Amino acid sequence: MAAARAGKHLVLEKPLALTLKDADKVIETIN
């Protein structure tokens, strides 16, 4: 999450998150 907040590019090889709520948090941080 720190990398996303810093505006860095991310490469994810595993699932984005285990729950929809957590996935929404990640997407919100990236946007």
C-alpha distance matrix in Angstrom:
0.0 3.8 5.4 5.1 6.2 8.6 10.0 9.9 11.2 9.6 12.2 11.9 15.1 14.7 14.4 11.4 11.9 15.1 15.9 16.2 14.8 11.5 11.6 12.5 9.5 7.2 10.1 10.5 7.2 8.2 11.7
3.8 0.0 3.8 5.4 5.1 6.2 8.8 8.8 11.2 10.7 13.7 14.2 17.4 17.5 17.8 15.0 15.6 18.8 19.7 19.9 18.3 15.1 15.3 15.9 12.7 10.7 13.1 13.0 9.3 10.0 13.3
5.4 3.8 0.0 3.8 5.4 5.0 6.4 5.3 7.6 7.5 10.8 12.1 15.5 16.4 17.1 14.4 16.0 19.4 20.6 20.7 19.7 16.5 15.8 16.6 14.1 11.3 13.0 13.5 10.0 9.3 12.6
5.1 5.4 3.8 0.0 3.8 5.3 5.2 5.6 7.1 7.1 10.6 11.7 15.4 16.1 16.0 12.8 14.6 18.2 18.8 18.3 17.3 14.5 13.4 13.6 11.4 8.5 9.5 10.0 6.7 5.5 8.8
6.2 5.1 5.4 3.8 0.0 3.8 5.4 7.5 10.2 10.8 14.4 15.4 19.1 19.5 19.2 15.8 16.9 20.4 20.5 19.9 18.2 15.7 15.2 14.7 11.9 10.1 11.1 10.2 6.5 6.8 9.2
8.6 6.2 5.0 5.3 3.8 0.0 3.8 5.6 9.1 10.8 14.5 16.3 19.9 20.9 21.2 18.1 19.7 23.2 23.8 23.2 21.8 19.1 18.4 18.2 15.6 13.4 14.2 13.7 10.1 9.4 11.6
10.0 8.8 6.4 5.2 5.4 3.8 0.0 3.8 6.7 9.1 12.9 15.1 18.8 20.2 20.4 17.3 19.4 23.1 23.6 22.7 21.8 19.2 17.8 17.5 15.6 13.0 12.9 12.8 9.8 7.9 9.6
9.9 8.8 5.3 5.6 7.5 5.6 3.8 0.0 3.8 6.4 10.0 12.7 16.1 18.0 18.8 16.2 18.7 22.4 23.5 23.0 22.5 19.6 18.0 18.5 16.8 13.6 13.9 14.8 11.8 9.4 11.9
11.2 11.2 7.6 7.1 10.2 9.1 6.7 3.8 0.0 3.8 6.9 10.0 13.4 15.7 16.6 14.4 17.4 21.1 22.4 21.8 22.0 19.2 17.0 18.0 16.9 13.3 13.2 15.0 12.6 9.6 12.1
9.6 10.7 7.5 7.1 10.8 10.8 9.1 6.4 3.8 0.0 3.8 6.4 9.9 11.9 13.0 11.0 14.1 17.7 19.3 19.2 19.6 16.6 14.5 16.1 15.1 11.4 11.9 14.3 12.1 9.4 12.6
12.2 13.7 10.8 10.6 14.4 14.5 12.9 10.0 6.9 3.8 0.0 3.8 6.6 9.4 11.1 10.2 13.6 16.9 19.1 19.3 20.3 17.3 15.0 17.2 16.9 13.1 13.6 16.6 15.0 12.4 15.4
11.9 14.2 12.1 11.7 15.4 16.3 15.1 12.7 10.0 6.4 3.8 0.0 3.8 5.7 7.4 7.0 10.3 13.4 15.8 16.4 17.7 14.7 12.5 15.3 15.2 11.7 12.7 16.0 14.8 12.8 15.9
15.1 17.4 15.5 15.4 19.1 19.9 18.8 16.1 13.4 9.9 6.6 3.8 0.0 3.8 6.9 8.4 11.3 13.5 16.5 17.5 19.4 16.5 14.5 17.7 18.0 14.7 15.8 19.3 18.3 16.4 19.5
14.7 17.5 16.4 16.1 19.5 20.9 20.2 18.0 15.7 11.9 9.4 5.7 3.8 0.0 3.8 6.3 8.3 10.0 13.2 14.8 16.7 13.9 12.3 15.9 16.3 13.5 15.1 18.5 17.8 16.7 19.7
14.4 17.8 17.1 16.0 19.2 21.2 20.4 18.8 16.6 13.0 11.1 7.4 6.9 3.8 0.0 3.8 5.4 7.0 9.8 11.1 13.4 11.0 9.2 12.9 13.8 11.5 12.8 16.3 16.3 15.5 18.1
11.4 15.0 14.4 12.8 15.8 18.1 17.3 16.2 14.4 11.0 10.2 7.0 8.4 6.3 3.8 0.0 3.8 7.2 8.9 9.4 11.1 8.4 6.1 9.6 10.3 7.7 9.1 12.5 12.5 11.9 14.5
11.9 15.6 16.0 14.6 16.9 19.7 19.4 18.7 17.4 14.1 13.6 10.3 11.3 8.3 5.4 3.8 0.0 3.8 5.6 7.2 8.5 5.7 5.0 8.8 9.3 8.0 10.2 12.9 13.1 13.5 16.1
15.1 18.8 19.4 18.2 20.4 23.2 23.1 22.4 21.1 17.7 16.9 13.4 13.5 10.0 7.0 7.2 3.8 0.0 3.8 7.0 8.6 6.9 7.4 10.8 11.6 11.3 13.4 15.7 16.3 17.1 19.4
15.9 19.7 20.6 18.8 20.5 23.8 23.6 23.5 22.4 19.3 19.1 15.8 16.5 13.2 9.8 8.9 5.6 3.8 0.0 3.8 5.4 5.3 6.3 8.7 10.0 10.8 12.4 14.3 15.6 16.8 18.5
16.2 19.9 20.7 18.3 19.9 23.2 22.7 23.0 21.8 19.2 19.3 16.4 17.5 14.8 11.1 9.4 7.2 7.0 3.8 0.0 3.8 5.5 5.0 6.1 8.7 9.9 10.4 12.1 14.2 15.3 16.3
14.8 18.3 19.7 17.3 18.2 21.8 21.8 22.5 22.0 19.6 20.3 17.7 19.4 16.7 13.4 11.1 8.5 8.6 5.4 3.8 0.0 3.8 5.5 5.2 6.4 8.9 10.0 10.6 12.6 14.5 15.5
11.5 15.1 16.5 14.5 15.7 19.1 19.2 19.6 19.2 16.6 17.3 14.7 16.5 13.9 11.0 8.4 5.7 6.9 5.3 5.5 3.8 0.0 3.8 5.4 5.1 6.4 8.7 9.8 10.7 12.6 14.4
11.6 15.3 15.8 13.4 15.2 18.4 17.8 18.0 17.0 14.5 15.0 12.5 14.5 12.3 9.2 6.1 5.0 7.4 6.3 5.0 5.5 3.8 0.0 3.8 5.4 5.1 6.2 8.5 9.9 10.7 12.3
12.5 15.9 16.6 13.6 14.7 18.2 17.5 18.5 18.0 16.1 17.2 15.3 17.7 15.9 12.9 9.6 8.8 10.8 8.7 6.1 5.2 5.4 3.8 0.0 3.8 5.4 5.1 6.0 8.5 9.9 10.5
9.5 12.7 14.1 11.4 11.9 15.6 15.6 16.8 16.9 15.1 16.9 15.2 18.0 16.3 13.8 10.3 9.3 11.6 10.0 8.7 6.4 5.1 5.4 3.8 0.0 3.8 5.5 5.1 6.2 8.7 10.0
7.2 10.7 11.3 8.5 10.1 13.4 13.0 13.6 13.3 11.4 13.1 11.7 14.7 13.5 11.5 7.7 8.0 11.3 10.8 9.9 8.9 6.4 5.1 5.4 3.8 0.0 3.8 5.5 5.2 6.2 8.7
10.1 13.1 13.0 9.5 11.1 14.2 12.9 13.9 13.2 11.9 13.6 12.7 15.8 15.1 12.8 9.1 10.2 13.4 12.4 10.4 10.0 8.7 6.2 5.1 5.5 3.8 0.0 3.8 5.4 5.1 6.1
10.5 13.0 13.5 10.0 10.2 13.7 12.8 14.8 15.0 14.3 16.6 16.0 19.3 18.5 16.3 12.5 12.9 15.7 14.3 12.1 10.6 9.8 8.5 6.0 5.1 5.5 3.8 0.0 3.8 5.5 5.3
7.2 9.3 10.0 6.7 6.5 10.1 9.8 11.8 12.6 12.1 15.0 14.8 18.3 17.8 16.3 12.5 13.1 16.3 15.6 14.2 12.6 10.7 9.9 8.5 6.2 5.2 5.4 3.8 0.0 3.8 5.5
8.2 10.0 9.3 5.5 6.8 9.4 7.9 9.4 9.6 9.4 12.4 12.8 16.4 16.7 15.5 11.9 13.5 17.1 16.8 15.3 14.5 12.6 10.7 9.9 8.7 6.2 5.1 5.5 3.8 0.0 3.8
11.7 13.3 12.6 8.8 9.2 11.6 9.6 11.9 12.1 12.6 15.4 15.9 19.5 19.7 18.1 14.5 16.1 19.4 18.5 16.3 15.5 14.4 12.3 10.5 10.0 8.7 6.1 5.3 5.5 3.8 0.0
